[in-house]
Amino acid sequence: MKDVMKISLLILVIGIAMSGISFAAEDFTSGDHATLASLYESKAAEQQSLVSQHERMKTDSDVRRRNQSATAMKEMETHCDGIIATAKTLKKELLNFAEWHKKQVTQ
């Protein structure tokens, strides 16, 4: 649960940082916006990788065989579910911000 809280805090910090960037957007060139859009798309892909990794972990028969106790499995599932939900939320925010930067390139 501590990991979920840390990731939630990270999302909050990134959100605050992103909102601060938007106020200075008029100083960015089209190239700056294109670079940032690409960066945020790359970071979103990293989050998707994290989602995929934890979805696989939840269904991996080797993991289940090594963690045969119901308590261990429940703890792992709780961990994975928290990471998956948080990573999906962060991915969505990153893609939204990438789209915003793409729109700035065309303006």
N, C-alpha and C positions, 0 to 999 in steps of 0.2 A: 504494500500500500504506500510505503514511503516513496517508491519509484514513481508511482502514479502522481503523487503530490509534487515531486520534483519536476516531472514532465509538464504538469499543469502550470507550475510556476514558470517554466521555460516558455510555454506558449504565451502566457501573460506578458512576460518580458519582451518577447519578440513582437507581440501585438503593440505594445507601447513604443518600441523602437520603430516599428513600421509607421505608426501614426506620426511620429516625429519626422520621419523622412518625407512624408507627403507634404509637409509645410514648406520644404525647401525644393520641391519638385520643379519649380520654374527655373532653377539654376542648372538643371540637368539638360544635357544635349540629347538628341534622338539616339545617339550611340550609347550614351549612359543608360537610357531607358531600355534599349535592346539588350545590353549587357546584364542589367538587373533582372529583366524578364527571364533571360536564359538561366541566370543564377538561381532564381526562385523555382523555375521548373526543375532544375537539377536537384535542389533541396527537396522538392515534392517527390521526385523519383526515389530519393533516399528514404523518405517516409514510407513509400509504397513497399520498398524492399523490407523495411522493418515490419510492416503489416504482414507481408507474405511469410517472412521468417517465423513470426509468432503464430500465424495460422497453421503453418506446417508443424510447428512444435506441438501444438495442441492435439494433432491427429497422428503424430509420428509413433508408430508401434514400438520402436526401440525406446523412446522416452517413456512410454507407458509401461513397458516391461521393467525398466530400471526404477520406476517410481510406482511400485505396486500398492502402496498404502493409499487409502482414500483421502487422507489428510494431505499427503504430498501432492496428489493429483489436483485436489481442490486449490491448494496454494498456487500450483503452476498455472492452472486455468485462470485464476483470479489475476495473477501476474500478466499472463498473455492477454486476457480481455482488456485490462487496463492499458497496456501498451498499444494494442490494436486500436482501441477507441481514441486514445490521445493522438496517435500517429495519423489516423484518418482525419481528425479535426485539423491538425497542423498541416497536413497535405492540402486540404481544401483551402485553408487560409493562404498558403504559399501559392497555390494555383490562381486564386483570386487576385493576389498581389501581382503575379506575373502578367495576368490579363490586363490589369490596370496599367502596368508599364508598357505593354504592347499598344494600348490605346494612346498613350502619350507619344509614342513614336510617330503615329499617323497624324497627330494634331499639329 
